[in-house]
């Protein structure tokens, strides 16, 4: 066994060892070895797509929380019949049109 046989034997094993499992990412579709993929249910995600998916989920949750904060209450003045709306956090003391205190809430909506 000579030096070239030894080199072919050592480095040839790396080339022949292509029997690893490959799985396509459920988001980008690029194929990666299964051992570097992260399973999420029946779908596998690569690390980049997993980070992007988590960030999108956090953004969606933040948007839902923001939508819950921006509840708007519709009011109507009993004196001048003026209809107006204000954020739920805004404390109403008088009608912005006539200054009367005879107003009531008609309902709530979300922006």
C-alpha positions in Angstrom: 0.0 0.0 0.0 1.6 3.2 -1.2 1.0 6.8 -0.3 -1.5 7.4 -3.1 -3.5 4.4 -2.1 -3.6 5.7 1.5 -4.7 9.2 0.3 -7.5 7.6 -1.9 -8.5 5.5 1.0 -8.7 8.3 3.5 -10.3 11.0 1.3 -12.3 8.6 -0.8 -14.4 7.7 2.3 -15.6 11.2 2.7 -16.8 11.3 -0.9 -18.6 8.0 -0.7 -20.3 8.9 2.6 -23.3 10.6 0.9 -25.9 8.4 2.6 -27.4 11.1 4.9 -31.1 11.8 4.9 -32.2 15.0 3.2 -35.4 16.9 3.9 -36.9 20.0 2.2 -37.6 23.0 4.3 -41.4 23.6 4.7 -41.0 27.3 4.1 -38.2 28.0 1.6 -38.1 24.5 -0.1 -34.3 24.2 0.1 -33.1 20.7 0.9 -30.9 20.3 4.0 -29.7 17.2 5.9 -32.3 16.1 8.4 -30.0 16.4 11.4 -29.8 20.2 10.9 -33.5 20.7 10.4 -36.0 21.5 13.2 -39.3 19.6 13.1 -42.4 21.5 13.8 -45.2 19.0 13.7 -44.9 17.1 10.4 -43.0 19.9 8.7 -39.3 20.5 8.9 -37.8 24.0 9.0 -34.2 25.2 8.4 -32.7 27.4 11.0 -33.1 30.6 9.0 -36.8 30.0 8.3 -37.4 29.0 11.9 -36.0 32.3 13.1 -38.1 34.2 10.5 -41.2 32.2 11.5 -40.7 33.0 15.2 -40.3 36.7 14.4 -43.5 36.7 12.3 -45.4 35.0 15.1 -44.1 37.6 17.6 -45.1 40.4 15.2 -48.5 39.0 14.8 -49.0 38.7 18.5 -47.8 42.3 19.0 -50.3 43.4 16.4 -53.1 41.5 18.2 -52.2 43.1 21.4 -52.1 46.6 19.8 -55.5 46.0 18.3 -56.9 45.1 21.7 -55.5 48.3 23.1 -57.1 50.6 20.5 -60.7 49.9 21.4 -62.9 52.8 20.4 -66.2 53.6 22.2 -68.9 55.4 20.3 -70.8 58.1 22.3 -73.9 60.1 21.6 -74.9 63.3 23.4 -78.5 63.3 24.7 -78.7 67.1 24.7 -77.4 68.0 21.2 -77.5 64.5 19.6 -73.9 64.9 18.6 -72.2 61.5 17.8 -68.5 61.1 18.6 -66.0 58.4 19.4 -63.0 58.2 21.6 -60.4 55.6 22.6 -61.5 53.4 25.5 -58.7 54.8 27.7 -59.8 58.4 27.2 -62.0 59.6 30.1 -65.0 61.6 28.8 -66.4 64.3 31.1 -68.3 66.6 28.8 -69.7 66.6 25.2 -67.1 68.1 22.8 -69.9 69.8 20.9 -72.2 71.5 23.5 -70.4 70.9 26.8 -73.3 69.0 28.2 -72.9 66.0 30.5 -75.9 64.1 29.2 -74.2 61.6 26.9 -74.1 57.8 26.7 -72.0 55.1 25.1 -73.5 53.4 22.0 -71.0 50.6 21.6 -67.5 49.6 21.2 -65.4 49.0 18.0 -61.8 48.2 17.3 -59.4 50.1 15.1 
